[in-house]
Amino acid sequence: MLDNLIFAIGVTAPIFLIFCTGILLKRLGIIDNEFARMGSELAFKVALPSLLFTKLIEVSFVDPPFFLLVYAVLATVAVFLVLDRVIAPRLAEEDRGAFVQGAFRGNMGIIGLAFALNAFGDGVLPLASIYIAIMTILFNILSVITLNRHLPVVGGGSQFMSTLHKIVTNPLIIAIVAALLVSWFSIPLPAIAIKTLDYFAVMALPLALLCSGAAIRWREFHTSVNLYWGTAAKLIFVPGLIVLGGILLGFRGEALGVLFFMTSAPTATASYPMIRVLGGNHYLAAAMIATTSLGSVLVITTGLFLLKEFALL
């Protein structure tokens, strides 16, 4: 039991400490909102794609995880329908879009990926990357659906085209697709190009985690009953149900670990600007990002300990 607890803490503590360092540096004035914004852009558009690309081109994709992906998509859609069609109508109208999006849309590309790599090493990257690519597309589609239902300012056609453009131009998806092509067709790349990308890759997760901590919007933190329920949904109910279903279906090891880390990731920061621009309750969106970001460490540590204790990982 003690070994499993040490393992769980060893996976989550470094991620949490870097994240908290971002909060501390912001408080000390060493970094500011502009640094967090530009650093996040650099991590998302350059460093993280470099990390994914350089690791994935070395992998031979002979056995794609179709069963895991199909289950993840179906389970996410099922959870989304419950949130959007059953729970959201019971909330105040201005809270619905922020609540639903915050409860199902996780920060997989930074937090989820960081936990998965720290737990399993670089060998889990192919599985995690394909999962992130598919689920990122799904998250964007579901976000458009719920915002169109609950935020009347959203224009259906224009919003659909905007989302489609974001999916097609998403740097992480581009990097994953490019790496798959290079790997499948054994395309040779100059060593100097790989070395350059390696340098960017090294700074990907530390930079992304620092900026995620610094970007938390404490000034817009408003407590509410919907915040508590939304946080519980994102950190406990949604991942709990999806992971339990995965266990019953026989997922074990890295497959179950990726499913656990990605579904337990805190609310995606991308949910905030969408809600603010479209006229929803951006206070609730910002607060859910903050509470789930901090609470995810405790939840993931506990969940990881239990999965190890029952020999599921």
C-alpha positions in Angstrom: 0.0 0.0 0.0 2.8 2.4 0.9 4.6 1.8 -2.4 1.4 2.5 -4.3 0.9 5.8 -2.4 4.5 6.8 -3.0 4.1 6.0 -6.7 0.9 8.1 -6.9 2.5 11.1 -5.1 5.6 10.8 -7.2 3.5 11.1 -10.4 1.3 14.1 -9.3 3.6 16.1 -7.0 6.1 17.4 -9.7 3.2 18.5 -11.9 1.5 20.2 -9.0 4.7 21.9 -7.9 5.4 23.4 -11.3 1.8 24.5 -11.6 2.0 26.2 -8.2 5.3 27.8 -9.1 3.5 29.5 -11.9 0.9 30.9 -9.4 3.8 32.0 -7.1 5.8 33.7 -9.8 2.7 35.6 -10.8 2.1 36.7 -7.3 5.7 37.8 -6.9 5.5 39.8 -10.1 8.2 37.8 -11.9 5.7 36.9 -14.6 2.5 38.6 -15.6 -0.7 38.0 -17.5 1.0 38.9 -20.8 3.8 36.4 -20.2 1.2 33.7 -19.3 -0.7 34.5 -22.5 2.4 34.5 -24.8 4.0 31.6 -23.0 0.8 29.5 -23.4 0.7 30.4 -27.1 4.3 29.3 -27.5 3.7 26.1 -25.6 0.5 25.3 -27.5 1.7 26.3 -31.0 5.4 25.4 -30.9 6.7 23.4 -27.9 3.9 20.8 -27.4 3.6 20.1 -31.2 7.4 19.6 -31.3 7.2 17.2 -28.4 4.5 15.1 -30.0 6.1 15.2 -33.4 9.6 14.2 -32.3 8.4 11.3 -30.2 5.8 10.0 -32.6 8.0 9.8 -35.7 10.0 7.1 -33.8 7.0 4.9 -33.3 5.5 2.3 -35.6 1.7 2.4 -35.4 0.7 -1.2 -36.1 -2.1 -1.6 -33.6 -4.2 1.6 -33.1 -6.4 1.5 -30.0 -9.7 1.4 -31.8 -11.6 -0.1 -28.9 -10.4 2.5 -26.4 -11.2 5.4 -28.8 -14.6 4.1 -29.6 -15.4 3.7 -26.0 -14.0 7.1 -25.0 -16.1 8.8 -27.7 -19.3 7.0 -26.8 -18.9 7.5 -23.1 -18.1 11.2 -23.5 -21.1 11.7 -25.7 -23.3 9.9 -23.2 -22.0 12.0 -20.3 -22.4 15.2 -22.4 -26.1 14.3 -23.1 -26.8 13.9 -19.4 -25.1 17.3 -18.6 -26.6 19.1 -21.5 -30.2 17.7 -21.6 -30.9 16.7 -18.1 -28.8 18.8 -15.7 -28.4 22.1 -17.6 -32.1 22.9 -17.9 -32.3 22.9 -14.1 -29.7 25.7 -13.9 -29.9 29.5 -14.4 -29.9 30.2 -18.1 -26.6 32.2 -18.0 -24.8 29.4 -16.2 -25.7 26.5 -18.5 -23.1 26.9 -21.2 -20.2 27.4 -18.8 -21.4 24.6 -16.5 -21.7 22.0 -19.3 -18.5 22.9 -21.1 -16.5 23.1 -17.9 -17.8 19.7 -16.7 -16.8 17.6 -19.7 -14.1 19.5 -21.5 -10.7 18.7 -20.0 -7.2 20.1 -20.4 -5.8 16.9 -22.0 -3.0 18.4 -24.0 -1.2 19.9 -21.0 -2.3 18.5 -17.7 -3.5 15.1 -18.9 -0.5 14.5 -21.1 1.9 15.6 -18.3 0.4 13.1 -15.8 0.4 10.3 -18.4 4.1 10.9 -19.4 5.1 11.2 -15.7 3.4 7.9 -14.9 4.3 5.7 -17.9 7.2 7.5 -19.7 7.6 8.3 -23.4 6.2 4.9 -24.4 2.6 6.0 -23.6 2.9 9.0 -26.0 1.5 7.3 -29.2 -1.6 6.1 -27.3 -2.1 9.5 -25.5 -1.5 11.5 -28.7 -4.1 9.6 -30.8 -6.6 9.9 -27.8 -5.9 13.7 -27.6 -6.4 14.2 -31.3 -9.7 12.3 -31.5 -11.1 13.8 -28.3 -10.0 17.3 -29.1 -12.2 17.2 -32.2 -15.1 15.8 -30.3 -14.7 18.4 -27.5 -14.9 21.2 -30.0 -18.0 19.7 -31.7 -19.8 19.2 -28.3 -18.9 22.7 -27.2 -20.5 24.2 -30.3 -23.6 22.1 -29.6 -24.0 23.2 -26.0 -23.2 26.8 -26.6 -25.7 27.0 -29.5 -28.3 25.6 -27.2 -27.7 27.7 -24.2 -26.2 31.0 -25.5 -28.6 32.6 -28.0 -25.9 35.0 -29.3 -24.1 32.1 -31.1 -24.7 32.0 -34.8 -25.0 28.4 -35.9 -23.4 28.4 -39.3 -20.6 30.9 -38.6 -19.8 29.1 -35.3 -19.7 25.8 -37.0 -17.2 27.1 -39.6 -15.1 28.8 -36.9 -14.9 25.5 -35.0 -14.1 23.5 -38.1 -11.3 26.0 -38.8 -10.0 25.6 -35.2 -9.9 21.9 -35.5 -8.1 21.8 -38.9 -5.5 24.4 -37.7 -5.0 23.0 -34.2 -1.2 22.7 -33.8 -1.4 19.5 -31.8 -3.6 17.8 -34.4 -1.4 19.0 -37.2 1.7 17.7 -35.4 0.1 14.3 -34.7 -1.1 13.9 -38.3 2.3 15.0 -39.7 4.1 12.5 -37.4 1.8 9.7 -38.4 2.6 10.4 -42.1 6.3 10.5 -41.5 6.2 7.3 -39.5 3.9 5.4 -41.9 5.8 6.3 -45.0 9.3 6.3 -43.4 10.0 9.8 -44.7 13.6 10.8 -43.8 14.1 14.0 -42.0 17.3 16.1 -41.6 19.0 15.4 -38.2 19.4 19.1 -37.6 15.7 19.6 -37.9 15.0 16.9 -35.4 17.6 18.3 -33.0 16.0 21.7 -33.2 12.6 20.4 -32.5 14.0 18.4 -29.6 15.1 21.7 -27.9 11.6 23.0 -28.2 10.1 19.7 -27.0 12.2 19.8 -23.7 10.5 23.1 -22.6 7.0 22.1 -23.6 5.5 20.7 -20.4 7.3 23.0 -17.9 6.4 26.1 -19.8 2.8 25.0 -20.3 2.4 24.1 -16.6 3.9 27.4 -15.5 1.7 29.4 -17.7 -1.4 27.4 -16.7 -0.7 28.3 -13.1 -0.1 31.9 -13.8 -3.2 32.2 -16.0 -5.7 31.3 -13.2 -8.1 34.2 -13.0 -8.5 34.6 -9.2 -9.9 38.1 -9.6 -13.0 36.6 -11.4 -13.5 33.8 -8.8 -17.1 33.9 -7.7 -18.4 31.0 -5.5 -21.7 29.5 -6.2 -23.6 26.3 -5.8 -23.2 25.6 -9.6 -19.4 26.0 -9.1 -19.4 23.3 -6.5 -21.5 20.9 -8.5 -19.6 21.7 -11.7 -16.2 21.0 -10.0 -17.5 17.8 -8.6 -18.8 16.7 -12.0 -15.5 17.4 -13.7 -13.3 15.9 -11.1 -15.4 13.0 -9.7 -18.6 12.1 -11.5 -17.5 12.3 -15.1 -14.1 10.6 -14.8 -15.5 8.2 -12.2 -18.3 6.9 -14.5 -16.1 6.8 -17.6 -13.2 5.0 -15.9 -15.5 2.6 -14.1 -17.0 1.7 -17.5 -13.5 1.2 -18.9 -12.6 -1.1 -16.0 -15.8 -3.2 -16.6 -14.9 -3.5 -20.3 -11.5 -4.8 -19.4 -9.1 -1.9 -19.9 -6.0 -2.2 -17.9 -2.4 -0.8 -17.8 -1.6 2.1 -20.1 -5.0 2.1 -21.8 -6.8 2.6 -18.5 -4.2 5.0 -17.3 -4.6 7.3 -20.4 -8.4 7.1 -20.0 -8.1 8.0 -16.3 -5.6 10.9 -16.7 -7.4 12.5 -19.7 -10.9 12.3 -18.2 -9.6 13.6 -14.8 -7.8 16.5 -16.3 -9.1 19.9 -15.0 -11.4 22.1 -17.1 -9.7 23.3 -20.3 -8.6 26.9 -20.3 -10.0 27.3 -23.8 -13.5 27.2 -22.3 -13.1 30.6 -20.7 -12.5 32.8 -23.8 -15.4 31.0 -25.7 -17.8 31.7 -22.8 -16.7 35.3 -22.4 -16.9 36.2 -26.1 -20.3 34.5 -26.5 -21.9 36.1 -23.5 -22.2 33.3 -20.9 -21.2 33.4 -17.3 -17.5 33.8 -17.6 -17.1 34.2 -13.8 -18.3 30.6 -13.4 -16.0 29.5 -16.3 -13.0 31.1 -14.7 -13.8 29.7 -11.3 -14.2 26.2 -12.6 -10.8 26.3 -14.3 -9.2 27.5 -11.0 -11.0 25.0 -8.7 -10.6 22.0 -11.0 -6.9 22.8 -11.6 -6.1 22.7 -7.9 -8.5 20.0 -7.0 -7.4 17.7 -9.8 -4.1 17.0 -8.0 -5.8 15.5 -5.0 -8.4 13.6 -7.1 -5.8 12.2 -9.5 -3.4 11.2 -6.6 -6.3 9.4 -4.9 -7.5 7.8 -8.0 -4.1 6.7 -9.1 -3.4 5.2 -5.7 -6.7 3.2 -5.9 -6.0 1.9 -9.4 -2.5 0.8 -8.4 -3.8 -0.7 -5.1 -6.3 -2.9 -7.0 -3.6 -3.9 -9.6 -5.5 -2.2 -12.5 -2.4 -0.3 -13.7 
